[in-house]
Amino acid sequence: MYRSVRYVSTLHKYQKTLLLPKTKFPVRSNLQKTVNQLIPKSCEDLYKVQLADFYKKFEKLEDNKSREAFVKENLWILLDGPPYANGDLHFGHALNKILKDIINRFQLTQGKWVYYKPGWDCHGLPIELKALKQIPKDKLDFISPLKVRSLARGLAKTAIKNQMNQFNNFAIMTNWNDNYLTMNHDYEVNQLKIFKKMFQNNLIIRSCKPVYWGTETKTALAESELEYNEKHHSVASFVKFPLIDASVNKLSEALNINLDLNSKVQLLIWTSTPWTILANRAICCNEGFTYSLLKNKSFPTEYIILKHDSDLLISDRKLAENYSKIADFEGLKLLNLNYTNPTYGTSLEENKTIYPILHGDHVTNTMGTGLVHTAPGHGEDDYLLGLKNNLEIFSPIDHEGRYILDKFPSNLREILEDKEASKNSEVTAGPKKGLMVLDPATTKTILKLLENANMLFSSHDYIHSYPYDWRSKKPVIIRSTPQWFTTLVDVKPTALESMDKVEFFPKRGHTRLRSFIKNRNEWCISRQRYWGVPIPAFHSKSNPDEVLMNEETIDHVIKMINEKGTDSWFQNSSDDDMKLWLPDKYKHLADKFYRSKETMDVWYDSGTAWTEIINFYQNKLKIKNIPNRLADVVLEGSDQHRGWFQSLLLTSTAISKGEFLPFKQVITHGFTLDEAGRKMSKSIGNIIPPKSFIEGDTEKNLPALGVDGLRYLVAQSDFSTDIITSQQIMMRVSESLKKIRLTFKYLLGNLQEYSSEPLRLGELRPIDLYMLAKLDDLLKESKANYESYSFSKILTSIQFHITNELSSFYFDISKDSLYSDSINSSKRKQIQTVLSRVLFTYVTILMPILPVLVQEVLDYSPKSQDLSSNAKRMSELKWPAPYEINKNEVLKFEQNELVILQEYKKSFNELNVNKTTTTKVTIYSHSGTLPFTEDELCDILQVGSIEFQLNITVSNNELSGKKISIKDENNNDIDIIMAVEESEYHVCPRCWKSNSKEEEQLCSRCEKVIQETGIDL
């Protein structure tokens, strides 16, 4: 007992002579310090410093040509897709902004200067609806447009302020006060100028044609504002339309069949929207198909026509049991026959309209009957065919999705009236209300109407994909209304050709965006709302369809709005006021016209964001010739192929005709999912706000990851697909981040007193060169992964390097020398040279992903490491050039020292000892020299002592140990025998290695160090 106590006392006696790690770098991050100190220094301050440095160098260039070349070579621009200024941020926002920031910061390490101007999308329906909720219902009908706009603007400003504060907690490198808002005066004026140029290029038209319409939001919708419900329920119907008698006779003659004069020949169509039957104006066939004439077995005078090989012929029992085929014929014989719609009357005297059968290229043989019900007011193909054949573009549906009763004959008005809604309209002296066409009860009414008219053949439930309004989450309808369109027929070819010059990540984005543009012929840009940029048109009071808009009037409107703001457009209009808005040439018409009440699609708003970059080039940099590709990169969710990416490309192509592109690269990320794989949604209640990732959530049992943890969570995901988050994933992130933090603490702790210049490669040991080579590999791999946007692979490589190259190898091997050698020992300086390089490499690789942690490391770094704590130093943190270590040196180390180490571990496991430092290794060799020293091998094996027995010519049988083959300096094989045994030496009370000849006495190394330091024990 006495000896044990005395021994422990001796250990403590020498502890103060050890060079143990010393650093105040904390084990855990402090959120308050992060927000108050580290984020400002590593984000906004850094952004301003690096951009100021750019301007300083830029302004020294005198001629415009050299300035343009300098910008092209050195400036990196990421165009920010503006988030919507409505509500708090969710994880998707964090994902998006952090990915952008990682890309920007990496470019900073590559010697680029970064220009990144954050933006917000401010107009649109969601904000307007939220504004209207602040108004009492009984006053909604009397609210002025200016009041709505004022409330909406206030909501947008509040949301932007809140979102900006939340974005700031993501450690984004930018100047938040230098932003662009789509509701800013200059932005709106620029947008109107783009509209004018498109008008000059004959791309803006007004037409009454079918558009997607939100019955809840009461406005037209663009395709980009739709989302598809794959499980929408409809009641589909097979409906019969009878040929008129004259057409029955024509068909009888064409088929050479004697049809009775009283015969009724029915055209059988299939539809999933029975409510549109009342708007039918034609039936289309395909002249290249073969059709069949079926005869009713029970009623010999009734016939049905449908496609020859229609699935209905096979699957429908009603057909099989009640009808027999009497003839097949080509579709050509149906053309120019006529039929009636009996819902309008049961005889031609009541139903005075007859409709044609026409050829339609859109008629396919994949489903249905081969005869397509055509309502030109309610479908794109139907509309185009209607124009071609002078059909009525009939759309008897109002903005609420109700039948307009006065568009129907008297026999239908009673059936189609919504009695309850009409009662309310009587109170407000409004017209009677029709049924809502999407109401299931209306479907039943229509089916009953068809049945009574002997038109309903059968009906069935139908589950299919159907467009929904992405805002209201309600199904939409297609209805014809007068709208403003951008025609894309002449724009598409150039836009599609330009896409081949753009790089997409992932590559499938090219195909996706191309398909959206290819299938789009026009873009409905008008919205029936107040909160937006006005469409600069004037409408006749006597006939609203008569519109006054030309280059001269648009120019004048832009001038007025530039002087007075867009709100002035929405003021109550008087004749005197109207004179101000009309050019001199048209002032005499002031009492006959009024200003349009329509605004532009918000995708048109954000789609002109590329003008911000042009303004930067022209107004800030004063560069005349802007680059032909404005932004280096855009990055948004994959849904923006049908949204923002498309509108950027279409608007820029429309005015430049392909002379410039808004972007060089398009990067997309997936959606954020919960652990069950469900998309995060407010309606489901599975959203995890960014604050919960940063601060933790006790209710959901989520750990606090801090700002770095949130960024690590984003970077470790394969963002090209949907991203799943869960408690388990967050726990793994927490552990991974802790491992990185402890690695930095170890590095900083062992470099505090390191003040000498790094040693040259020729002054380093093989193990040091091996570690530097591994760092080179990590650098090259990380750079390649940054360039391919594979951020998760970077973190995987870092974690592997920490675990396998540092923690369990080099750190373990180096601790003895770092702690126990003299402060001036060459070996310690060799190790610190490597540790310094490791620190610099890790800081550089991780800065784009974990800037707050890196800033904290810089703050605690010794000045001798040339890693200062201010933002300017971070801006100069450039990607290190690799050492390019001789591969033969690395290979030799792997073939010799590492091979011996692996064999030693096997022998050690066979011994009954706890620590490698209590073992002794003897190396026997017939050679007189070995490619390493006893000291080097002793360090690598971490043994108490090692002894070389060279020039030994004995057989293997005479020695106990393992035979190992290694390489000499000339790469020839050398056989050695390694004997591992428990050391007979005593444990040194200072370094704890079994290398002391006497108990409780220092080993020779430690005794020498104590003598050198002169420490009084």
Buried (B, 14 or more C-beta within 10 A) or exposed (E): EEEEEEEEEBBEEBEEBBBEBEBEBEEEBEBEBBBEBBBBBBBBBBBBBBBEBBEEEBEEBEEEEEBBEBBEEEBBBBBBBBBBBBBEBBBBBBBBBBBBBBBBBBBBBEEBBBBBBBBBBBBBBBBBBBBBEEBEEEEEEEBEBBBBBBBBBEBBBEBBEBBBEBBBBBBBBBBBEBBBBBBBEBBBBBBBBBBBBBBEBEBBEBBBBBBBBBBBBBBBBBBBBBEEBEEBEBBBBBBBBBBBBEBBBBBBEBBEBEBEEEBBBBBBBBBBBBBBBBBBBBBBBBBEBBBBBBBBEEEEEBBBBBBBBBEBBEEBEEBEEBBEEEBEBBBBBBEEBBBBBBBBBBEEEEBEEBBBBBBBEBBEBEEBBBBBBBBBBBBBBBBBBBEEBEBEBBBBBBBBBBBBBEBBEEEBBEBBBBEEBBEEEEEEEEEBBBBBBBBEEBBEBBBEBBEEBBBBBBBEEBEEEBBBBBBBEBBBBBBBBBBBBBBBEEBBBBBBEBBEEBEBBBEEBBEBBBEBBEEBEBBBBBBBBBBBBBBBBBBBEEEEEEBBBEEEBBBBBBEBBBEEEBBBBBEEBEEEEBBBBBBEEBEEBBEBBBBBBBBBBBBBBBBBBBBBBBBBBEEEBEBEEBBEBBBBBBBBBBBBBBBBBBBBBBBBBBBBEBEBBBBBBBBBBBBBBBEEEEBBBEEEEBBBBBBBBBBBBEEEEBBBBBBBBBBBBBBBBEBBEBBBBBBEBBBBBBEBBEBBBBBBBBBBBBBBEBEEEBBEBEEBBBBBBBBBBBBBBBBEBBBEBBEEBBBBBBBBBBBEBBEEBBBEBBBEBBBBBBBBBBEEBEBBBBBBBBBBBBBBBBBBBBBBBBBBBBBBBBBBBBEBBEBBBBBEBBBBBEBBEBBEBEEEBBBBBBBBBBBBBEBBEEBBEEEEBEBBBBBBBBBBBEBEEBBBEBEBBBBBBBBBBBEBBEEBEEEEEEBEBBEBEBBBEEEEEBEBBBBBBEBEBBBBBBBBBBBBEEEBBBBEBBBBBBEEEEEEE
